[in-house]
Structure formats: C-alpha cells, structure tokens
C-alpha cells in the first residue's frame, strides 16, 4: 500500500496516490443558521438552514469532507443514524469500494417506523465524504471523475416566495439580474391559478425574454388547476413546470399535465429511489428529473437514476444543494441548471464555502481542486455549530 503524507483537510498537491483508503473515523459537525425571515412556498415554511459537515478520516491521511441536509427538525436524527448505525459498519472498510460502503450503510433506511428520508440523508452525508476522499486520492475533481462533460454550468436562483406584492416581485427580479443571474425558479401553487399567473407574468416582464424562467408548485395544484395555469402562461416561455400536482396521484396527474398543458414537466425530488424515477419515466410523466442526491443516499445512488434518465431521453436537474449539484450536472451530457437560493435564504452556500465561484455570465465554473474542491470557512462553522 502506498502511504500518503497527512495534510489538513486531506487535499492539496504533493499527496501520493493511495491504492486503498482505509476508513479510520467518521466525524460530524452539525450546524444551524437562522434565516432573516420565514420563507413560504405553497404549503411549507422555512425559518432555519441546517447541515451536517461529515469528515471521513482514512489511515492513509486523506480526509474526505462534505456537507448535506437542510432542515433543522431532522438534524439530530440524521447525526444519530450516522454515528450509531452507519459509522460502525464502515470503520476499517476501503473507501475506494464505494458500492460496498454504500450497501453496508443502506440498512439505515430499513426502519419502517422512522422517516425514510432520515436514513437516506445520513447515508448521503457519508457517501459524499467518501467520494471527496476518492477524488483527493486520485487528485481529480469529482465532476471530472463522474463524467467530465462540461466545466461550467448555468445557474438559476430560486425565488418568488409568497409575501411580496406585484411591485415587490418586480423588485425581486431586478435584483436577480443585478446579481448576475440569467435564470430563476419561481414559486407558485399557493394561490388560485389566475393570481399565480399574474405573478408569473410580472416576473417575465421584469426579467425579459432572454431570462430562463421555470415555475414550481411544490405539489400544490390539482390537475385542473395545473392545466388552468398552463393555459394562462402559455405565451411566457416557461422552461418547465416543477411538481405541479398534489402528491397522492402525482405520477398519472403529471402525465396529464405534460400531455395537455404544453409546458415540460419536472419532478423527482420527492422520490426516494432510482426505481421511483424510473416509474416516472416509464409513465411519460416528466421531461426533466430533479432527483436529489442529498435526499436519496448520495452520488452512488443518484448515478443510477442519471443512467436511466439518459435511456428515457429525460434531462437532469437537481433539487437545490449546489455544492453537490454543480459536480453532478457538469458530469452528465443531459444536465441542465444548478439551483441556488438568494444569499439570505441559503447563507450556508454563500458563506460556508470560502472559495465559492463567482457568477460568470450566469454560470458557475467548476473547481479544478481534487474532490469537491471546496474550502470550508472554520469561523463560520464555529459560529453556527450546535450540539445535538
């Protein structure tokens, strides 16, 4: 086995490539960051942003580091699952054997009396850190290891939350453009279609014809409401309509909206497994799949969905989490837009990553540093660290 020189964070030049990465320890740092207000979509509210910084420490001196999770209400459960269920199974395993590591951690999702997402997010935290270690060991960025299709990705800001009047929407869109964004995902589904259509029309007028505009109902509409909205905004060049229909029959309902509404449909973030996305594809329900790698167990599981999407000629989006989505969508030929929140809505992305890329003509350029390539701000971590 080739030994490596231990370095803080496990990155940087001068690291000899290891033939194995024996997992010695998995350490966790949960953080919670209060937001500047309450953000309301169709049927949900968000007041804090949370995450778990996960570090996979190897005997060879390489440390894989990543962060995932976004809700403070499940943070303690996620930390407990990693600490008590996943970590004991992985100590002594070779991180290069990522499929084996993933399968060893997968039983954390089997508890029928616990929210399935808790185990999946816990598994994703570890899977991402393992992949960061692999990238560092091979001295390659993950977007390149995972496919390397492009080195820059267009970025859409998420906005249009309820609480602003029409003049406020115009101001918000003008701010997006001033910040350098060339596309956005706009929230709908919390009002009747007539009112939401008016909000979208104002956003389009303020944004201009060259601005990419998608809309997201967060499963807020019935089929007829979704179709009504499609008719009202048919002339506004909507790139896609995300999760238009109430969850209980959404696969068939989205197929109806896709077939009759004239706007491409995006969904997948609410699925737990690649098989659920496959069923969306087989039903003809979606044009774009935004399966969330942080909610599905990590890249190791996400890649299975990405392969199936290619077979069905479905494009790839991703539900939030730009620190991961940048690498995922840059790696694949059918990738589309990375999503980010406004700095007030996601201070973790905008303040935790010390070397976050600047917007260049509405795009982020991928880092060349190995692994994820992110440098995490120690002061920000210390300020928002919590005990759970």
Secondary structure as UniProt FT lines:
FT   HELIX           8..10
FT   TURN            13..14
FT   STRAND          22..40
FT   STRAND          45..58
FT   TURN            59..60
FT   STRAND          63..68
FT   HELIX           72..74
FT   HELIX           75..81
FT   HELIX           82..86
FT   HELIX           87..90
FT   TURN            91..92
FT   TURN            95..96
FT   HELIX           98..106
FT   HELIX           107..109
FT   TURN            112..113
FT   HELIX           116..138
FT   HELIX           142..145
FT   TURN            146..147
FT   STRAND          152..159
FT   TURN            162..163
FT   HELIX           166..179
FT   STRAND          183..187
FT   HELIX           193..207
FT   TURN            209..210
FT   STRAND          212..216
FT   TURN            218..219
FT   HELIX           223..232
FT   TURN            233..235
FT   STRAND          238..242
FT   HELIX           247..249
FT   HELIX           250..261
FT   STRAND          265..267
FT   TURN            269..270
FT   HELIX           274..282
FT   TURN            283..284
FT   STRAND          288..289
FT   TURN            293..297
FT   HELIX           299..311
FT   TURN            312..313
FT   STRAND          315..316
FT   HELIX           322..331
FT   TURN            333..334
FT   STRAND          338..341
FT   TURN            343..345
FT   HELIX           348..352
FT   TURN            354..355
FT   TURN            361..362
FT   STRAND          363..365
FT   HELIX           378..384
//
